[in-house]
């Protein structure tokens, strides 16, 4: 409360003052008025609304909180929209070529484009607009409500009032129609249990209850239009103060978790109690019941449709999304019904057919079946092979066995020709023999290749040292005869080794011989040694 000075008050006066402040905050009492006739918001704290003692303010006021230094350049004026100043009779140079106004160009003209502009006709010259310029301060440039005309809001009020009148008229017509139907039904003895539901529908909307009527579960109070936020008419307090808070329903620390920041409790605090006796079942109950699931499905459908290129958005156009979702469900149900009818027409429906007689279900036969201790059939019943969805016993490409009757080296094939190619033609026993011969030849080639590699390795380890020995003997003339004999002996030993039957290697098949074109008195040269 805005008070002029702090004075002593008795306990009774202080209590009355507190009650008056609470009533003003609740909108039940008119707000306090200052010396200028302006209402003081009751929600303003006292330390802000109370004037200092040195101002000697006798009446409540908020002047001490207002800006007392005024800017001479600040103005609250705004553009005079639609004002005209001068209308010429002839076209002027530099004016708009379309309408003839001097205040804008043809590119920025807002009039309808003329077939022949005013520049060429000199007729119907439009008046010049009133152009104003203001020097606004920092606050004036950012004032959203500067230039707003409050009288234009009456159109919004009239629109809502007309909508409310039409709704009341429609409800009244529906009530009269239901009363007439009820009277017609009461003439006969066709009263059913739907009478209670009709009576419930005939009740007046609780939100439009009479102002003088008191509801059983809430208190209806008349409020006044004040600065503190009060409103005219009736305001129902929907919160029942006697209800226990949901976080106090179960004081067990291991019960449902309550988040004080979001005021949410997802789980049921009393899961073992009777659901019919519980008022609160947890926040998840509201998310998984009613129309919440349908709303989720609608959101998912709009997302999937948008990903597939359809122009649909749940938040931007909810009515369109709901209509498209309903059409989608109808088409989906129709397609499912059509598919079901097609399957029923092709395979039939066992549930609608005649039941099998009990004589066949409990019938006996003369066939004897023997079982072992484990319950397996020993004698008396043939083993029934399970049927496959693939074609069975289909012979193609002149084969006498089916594909998959042969298995070798992790490959399937035909048993008749032992081929592992699916679309090959049957070659019979000749193909089997050719495959075996090809396999033997491949093995022989592999063995010969390994032997050749061994021979080349032995040549490198035997002949190359002999060549180096011959070159060394050229330097040592004293022992050239002895080295020549030793070299010839090694070559003869190598040639005496048996050669492989199919080995074309010249080192194994031929003989190494050394020919020295020297005599006893001739010199020994490495170039005279020939390997053949």
BELPEFEN-V738215 format. One record per run of one state. SS is the DSSP state (H for helix, E for strand, C for the rest). FROM is the first residue (numbers start at 1). TO is the last residue. If there is no record, write none. Layout:
ss=SS from=FROM to=TO
ss=SS from=FROM to=TO
This chain:
ss=C from=1 to=10
ss=H from=11 to=26
ss=C from=27 to=31
ss=E from=32 to=33
ss=C from=34 to=38
ss=E from=39 to=40
ss=C from=41 to=45
ss=H from=46 to=49
ss=C from=50 to=52
ss=H from=53 to=55
ss=C from=56 to=62
ss=H from=63 to=65
ss=C from=66 to=83
ss=E from=84 to=84
ss=C from=85 to=117
ss=H from=118 to=121
ss=C from=122 to=128
ss=E from=129 to=129
ss=C from=130 to=137
ss=H from=138 to=141
ss=C from=142 to=149
ss=H from=150 to=186
ss=C from=187 to=193
ss=H from=194 to=202
ss=C from=203 to=205
ss=H from=206 to=208
ss=C from=209 to=219
ss=E from=220 to=222
ss=C from=223 to=233
ss=E from=234 to=236
ss=C from=237 to=245
ss=H from=246 to=248
ss=C from=249 to=258
ss=E from=259 to=259
ss=C from=260 to=263
ss=E from=264 to=264
ss=C from=265 to=282
ss=H from=283 to=287
ss=C from=288 to=291
ss=H from=292 to=307
ss=C from=308 to=317
ss=H from=318 to=347
ss=C from=348 to=357
ss=H from=358 to=361
ss=C from=362 to=369
ss=E from=370 to=371
ss=C from=372 to=376
ss=E from=377 to=379
ss=C from=380 to=405
ss=E from=406 to=408
ss=C from=409 to=410
ss=E from=411 to=413
ss=C from=414 to=427
ss=H from=428 to=475
ss=C from=476 to=479
ss=H from=480 to=495
ss=C from=496 to=505
ss=H from=506 to=509
ss=C from=510 to=525
ss=H from=526 to=528
ss=C from=529 to=532
